[in-house]
Amino acid sequence: MERLAALPDTESGSSYLEVGSLSDQANSRESPWKAEHRAMIHRTAELDERLEKLEEEKVEIQKALTKCQKQLKMSQSQLKEADVDLHSQLALASKLKGVTKEEMKSVKSKREVAESRLLIAEAENQSLLCKVGLLVAEAEKERASSAEALAKCQKLEDELAKRKSEAEIQHEAQVKHDASINELLKIKQEKELAVAASKFAECQETISSLGSKLKSLATLEDFLVDSENSLDISGQGLKHLINGGEQWRLHS
């Protein structure tokens, strides 16, 4: 700042020297003095303009300095707060140090258990892969056997269908044959029934005739009731008549 303040004085001294020099020369020549005077005025104007710019820069620098000082104070305050927070965290960390060690041991133990389980799982996985391979091979074998069994089943079904068709044809032929035989048997039975009916009618006539004869014999017995010999004779005669009637019926 002192250099900035001293700058115009230095420039002013130089101007005075130039004015003095110009004064000395004015005694000998008047026209050059006027030229120098104009140059001095122009130089003075330039210096004034430069001085104004320097003053403006000075103001800007002071503003920037003030701002920096505020930021510095704010940073110092934040640094103090951070320092307090750091001390607090360090104190808390020292308290939790023991707990952290125990947690690390627990984590290490859990990791070892997990690694052991992982190895077991990998072994089981390998075993399962082997089993899967065996099952796949067995499945392929079963698939081939199944295809063969299906082919046999299809062959049997075709054979059964063929035999069923033949059986149906034979059944139809047998039904027709049985129907023909049944028809013949029916005709024969009808003939036999007709003969039996005729014989039955003849038997009924014989029975009716014998009934009439028995009635006549009963009337005869009434007349011979008092005589035992007559009764015996009539009994024997009745028996003879009955036997004769039965023999006649059998012969008929």
C-alpha positions as CSV (number, residue, x, y, z in Angstrom):
1,M,0.0,0.0,0.0
2,E,2.9,2.4,0.8
3,R,4.3,1.6,-2.6
4,L,1.0,2.5,-4.2
5,A,0.8,5.7,-2.2
6,A,4.4,6.6,-3.1
7,L,3.9,6.0,-6.8
8,P,2.3,9.4,-7.6
9,D,5.0,11.3,-5.7
10,T,7.7,9.6,-7.8
11,E,5.8,10.3,-11.0
12,S,5.3,13.9,-9.8
13,G,9.1,14.3,-9.1
14,S,9.8,13.1,-12.6
15,S,7.4,15.6,-13.9
16,Y,9.0,18.4,-12.0
17,L,12.4,17.4,-13.5
18,E,10.9,17.4,-16.9
19,V,9.3,20.8,-16.3
20,G,12.7,22.1,-15.1
21,S,14.4,20.8,-18.1
22,L,11.7,22.2,-20.4
23,S,12.2,25.6,-18.6
24,D,15.8,25.6,-19.3
25,Q,15.2,24.9,-22.9
26,A,12.5,27.6,-23.0
27,N,15.0,30.2,-22.6
28,S,16.6,29.2,-25.9
29,R,13.6,28.1,-27.8
30,E,9.9,29.0,-27.2
31,S,8.2,26.6,-29.6
32,P,9.7,23.4,-28.2
33,W,8.6,24.5,-24.8
34,K,4.9,24.5,-25.9
35,A,5.3,21.0,-27.3
36,E,6.8,19.8,-24.1
37,H,4.1,21.4,-22.1
38,R,1.4,19.6,-24.1
39,A,3.4,16.4,-23.6
40,M,3.5,17.0,-19.9
41,I,-0.2,17.6,-19.7
42,H,-0.9,14.4,-21.6
43,R,1.5,12.5,-19.3
44,T,-0.2,13.9,-16.3
45,A,-3.6,12.8,-17.6
46,E,-2.3,9.3,-18.1
47,L,-0.9,9.2,-14.6
48,D,-4.2,10.4,-13.2
49,E,-6.1,7.7,-15.1
50,R,-3.6,5.1,-13.9
51,L,-3.9,6.3,-10.3
52,E,-7.7,6.0,-10.5
53,K,-7.3,2.4,-11.7
54,L,-4.9,1.6,-8.9
55,E,-7.4,3.0,-6.4
56,E,-10.1,0.9,-7.8
57,E,-7.8,-2.2,-7.7
58,K,-7.0,-1.2,-4.1
59,V,-10.7,-1.2,-3.1
60,E,-11.2,-4.6,-4.8
61,I,-8.2,-6.1,-3.1
62,Q,-9.4,-4.8,0.3
63,K,-12.8,-6.4,-0.4
64,A,-11.2,-9.6,-1.3
65,L,-9.0,-9.5,1.8
66,T,-12.0,-8.9,4.0
67,K,-13.8,-11.8,2.4
68,C,-10.7,-14.0,2.9
69,Q,-10.5,-13.0,6.6
70,K,-14.2,-14.0,7.1
71,Q,-13.6,-17.3,5.3
72,L,-10.6,-17.9,7.5
73,K,-12.5,-17.3,10.7
74,M,-15.3,-19.6,9.5
75,S,-12.7,-22.2,8.6
76,Q,-11.0,-21.9,12.0
77,S,-14.5,-22.3,13.6
78,Q,-15.2,-25.4,11.5
79,L,-11.8,-26.7,12.3
80,K,-12.4,-26.4,16.0
81,E,-15.8,-28.2,15.7
82,A,-14.1,-30.9,13.6
83,D,-11.4,-31.2,16.2
84,V,-14.0,-31.6,19.0
85,D,-15.9,-34.2,16.9
86,L,-12.7,-36.1,16.1
87,H,-11.8,-36.2,19.8
88,S,-15.3,-37.5,20.6
89,Q,-15.1,-40.1,17.9
90,L,-11.6,-41.2,19.1
91,A,-12.9,-41.6,22.6
92,L,-15.9,-43.6,21.4
93,A,-13.6,-45.7,19.2
94,S,-11.3,-46.5,22.1
95,K,-14.3,-47.6,24.1
96,L,-15.6,-49.8,21.2
97,K,-12.1,-51.2,20.5
98,G,-12.7,-54.2,22.7
99,V,-16.1,-54.8,21.2
100,T,-14.7,-54.6,17.7
101,K,-12.1,-57.2,18.5
102,E,-14.8,-59.6,19.7
103,E,-16.8,-58.9,16.6
104,M,-13.8,-59.6,14.4
105,K,-13.3,-62.9,16.2
106,S,-16.9,-63.7,15.7
107,V,-16.8,-62.8,12.1
108,K,-13.7,-64.9,11.6
109,S,-15.3,-67.8,13.3
110,K,-18.5,-67.4,11.2
111,R,-16.4,-67.1,8.0
112,E,-14.6,-70.4,8.9
113,V,-17.9,-72.1,9.5
114,A,-19.2,-70.7,6.2
115,E,-16.1,-71.9,4.4
116,S,-16.5,-75.3,5.9
117,R,-20.2,-75.4,4.9
118,L,-19.2,-74.3,1.4
119,L,-16.7,-77.2,1.1
120,I,-19.4,-79.6,2.3
121,A,-21.9,-78.1,-0.1
122,E,-19.5,-78.4,-3.0
123,A,-18.8,-82.1,-2.1
124,E,-22.6,-82.7,-1.9
125,N,-23.0,-80.9,-5.2
126,Q,-20.4,-83.1,-6.8
127,S,-22.1,-86.2,-5.4
128,L,-25.4,-85.0,-6.6
129,L,-23.9,-84.3,-10.1
130,C,-22.7,-87.9,-10.1
131,K,-26.1,-89.2,-9.0
132,V,-27.7,-87.0,-11.7
133,G,-25.4,-88.5,-14.3
134,L,-26.4,-92.0,-13.1
135,L,-30.0,-91.1,-13.1
136,V,-29.8,-89.7,-16.6
137,A,-28.1,-92.9,-17.8
138,E,-30.8,-95.0,-16.1
139,A,-33.5,-92.8,-17.5
140,E,-32.1,-93.3,-21.0
141,K,-32.0,-97.0,-20.4
142,E,-35.6,-96.9,-19.0
143,R,-36.7,-94.8,-22.0
144,A,-35.2,-97.5,-24.4
145,S,-36.9,-100.2,-22.4
146,S,-40.2,-98.3,-22.4
147,A,-40.0,-97.8,-26.2
148,E,-39.4,-101.5,-26.6
149,A,-42.3,-102.3,-24.2
150,L,-44.5,-99.9,-26.1
151,A,-43.6,-101.6,-29.4
152,K,-44.5,-105.0,-27.8
153,C,-47.7,-103.6,-26.4
154,Q,-48.6,-102.2,-29.8
155,K,-47.9,-105.6,-31.4
156,L,-50.0,-107.3,-28.8
157,E,-52.8,-104.8,-29.3
158,D,-52.7,-105.5,-33.0
159,E,-52.8,-109.2,-32.3
160,L,-55.6,-108.9,-29.9
161,A,-57.6,-106.7,-32.3
162,K,-57.0,-109.4,-35.0
163,R,-58.1,-112.2,-32.7
164,K,-61.1,-110.1,-31.5
165,S,-62.1,-109.6,-35.1
166,E,-61.7,-113.3,-35.8
167,A,-63.6,-114.2,-32.6
168,E,-66.4,-111.9,-33.6
169,I,-66.7,-113.5,-37.0
170,Q,-66.7,-116.9,-35.4
171,H,-69.2,-115.8,-32.8
172,E,-71.5,-114.5,-35.6
173,A,-71.1,-117.8,-37.4
174,Q,-71.8,-119.7,-34.2
175,V,-74.8,-117.6,-33.4
176,K,-76.2,-118.3,-36.9
177,H,-75.4,-122.0,-36.4
178,D,-77.0,-122.1,-33.0
179,A,-80.0,-120.3,-34.3
180,S,-80.4,-122.9,-37.0
181,I,-80.0,-125.7,-34.5
182,N,-82.4,-124.1,-32.1
183,E,-84.9,-123.7,-34.8
184,L,-84.6,-127.4,-35.6
185,L,-84.9,-128.3,-31.9
186,K,-87.9,-126.1,-31.6
187,I,-89.6,-127.8,-34.5
188,K,-88.7,-131.2,-33.0
189,Q,-90.0,-130.2,-29.6
190,E,-93.2,-128.9,-31.1
191,K,-93.7,-132.2,-32.9
192,E,-93.0,-134.1,-29.6
193,L,-95.4,-131.9,-27.7
194,A,-98.0,-132.6,-30.3
195,V,-97.5,-136.3,-30.0
196,A,-97.6,-136.0,-26.2
197,A,-100.8,-134.0,-26.3
198,S,-102.3,-136.6,-28.5
199,K,-101.3,-139.4,-26.1
200,F,-102.5,-137.3,-23.2
201,A,-105.9,-136.9,-24.8
202,E,-106.0,-140.7,-25.3
203,C,-105.1,-141.2,-21.7
204,Q,-107.9,-138.9,-20.6
205,E,-110.4,-140.9,-22.7
206,T,-109.1,-144.1,-21.1
207,I,-109.4,-142.7,-17.7
208,S,-113.0,-141.5,-18.4
209,S,-113.8,-145.0,-19.7
210,L,-112.3,-146.6,-16.6
211,G,-114.3,-144.2,-14.4
212,S,-117.5,-145.3,-16.0
213,K,-116.5,-148.9,-15.5
214,L,-115.7,-148.3,-11.9
215,K,-119.1,-146.7,-11.3
216,S,-120.7,-149.8,-12.8
217,L,-118.6,-152.0,-10.5
218,A,-119.6,-149.9,-7.5
219,T,-123.3,-150.5,-8.2
220,L,-122.6,-154.2,-8.5
221,E,-120.8,-154.2,-5.1
222,D,-123.9,-152.7,-3.5
223,F,-125.9,-155.8,-4.5
224,L,-123.3,-158.2,-3.2
225,V,-122.7,-156.6,0.1
226,D,-124.3,-159.2,2.3
227,S,-122.3,-162.1,0.9
228,E,-118.6,-162.4,1.9
229,N,-117.8,-164.8,-0.9
230,S,-119.5,-162.6,-3.3
231,L,-117.5,-159.7,-1.9
232,D,-114.2,-161.6,-2.3
233,I,-115.2,-162.5,-5.8
234,S,-116.2,-159.0,-6.6
235,G,-113.0,-157.7,-5.0
236,Q,-110.9,-160.0,-7.1
237,G,-112.9,-159.1,-10.1
238,L,-112.4,-155.4,-9.4
239,K,-108.7,-155.9,-8.9
240,H,-108.6,-157.9,-12.1
241,L,-110.5,-155.2,-13.9
242,I,-108.2,-152.5,-12.5
243,N,-105.1,-154.4,-13.5
244,G,-106.6,-155.1,-16.9
245,G,-107.3,-151.4,-17.3
246,E,-103.8,-150.4,-16.3
247,Q,-102.3,-152.9,-18.7
248,W,-104.6,-151.7,-21.5
249,R,-103.5,-148.1,-20.8
250,L,-99.8,-149.1,-20.8
251,H,-100.3,-151.0,-24.1
252,S,-102.1,-148.1,-25.6
